Amino acid sequence: MELIPDVLARTLPKLAGERWSVTRIQPPMPRRLTRAAGLRRSRLAYNADRLVARFFDYPRYLRGIGKDFDLFHLVDHSYSHLLHELPAGRTVVTCHDLDAFRCLLAPQEERRSIAFRAMARRVLSGFRLAAQVACNSLATKGQVLRHGLHGAERLSVVYLPVRSEFRREPNASDAQVEELLGPALSDAPELLHVGSTIQRKRVDLVIKIFAGVRAEFPRARLIRVGRLEREQKLLAEKLGVLGALVCLPQVETPLLAALYRRAWALVLPSQAEGFGLPAAEALACGTPVVASDLPSIREAGGEAAIYCPVGDVESFVAATCELLRQRQQRDALWAERRAAGLTHASKFTTVEHARRTLAIYAGVVCAARSKD
């Protein structure tokens, strides 16, 4: 969740001048277990440290600073329990999705332990205290309203920004990508997937779709930004595509932009998204998108993206293969598609994100001062 604070810290001062000063509060996470001998590489130890920091260290850090600032902004709703330590009437929360509350809002769909539900209740109770909630899409706003978590008067839509590095024009990072992946070949399409391995991202479907595409384009490669879980590697091996799959770790923004520019298409078969930022980033780089037909991703991709029914591997394979054939055979249609993507993505600027956020800030501060 570094995107929002990075963008706001850079952009707000330019918009607001001396009226606002921005302070980024990011306390360090104490490494207790992960510093212990033999546990430095343990994911369990890391998660334990993160849990203690989230519910003990960070709240303690924030106690007593309520008078130091006119307004607070939690850029990740899953940290909303911190509102119990902040002046709620002067705190804004960015809501990306409702995953953190799923075990409470739809317990039949997501069963969790008693301890997990207790933590989720603490986070949700803080979330409901926020003076204003900046939802990252109309779809997310609609979900908050449907579940009665906030009234419409406390909700705004502030789309996630596409940073300026995501653009069509190549730069030095494109040469770095060529060093990593080798030269791009006209008969070897490269598909791209960007995202974590959490279940709703459906990395398993990405692999199945790629296997289907390889049946028509045997030299195709899948570039994935992010690791693979063991079962996902086993699936790729079973389908005979493991050798054509390149996994890169989380990369810096300029390098990610170059990966988008190089790819023939981004494939995004998620079963749920708060917004679908990779779709907007890909379009900003001139790369077509094939994605799940979700309201949130339609906001990110507009009419420029191609949509398939959620979970329908055959539809994804057919749409992706048709797109690759367009790249090879129909230059005019391909250029038109890329131009439409660039136009749609142009509305997700960092300046527009900051402008909408600043309007929320002004309203919250004005309301708080009128009550003092």
Summary of the structure (lengths in Angstrom):
residues: 372
radius of gyration: 21.9
end to end distance: 32.6
largest distance: 68.1
contacts: 1188
relative contact order: 0.12
helix: 55%
strand: 11%
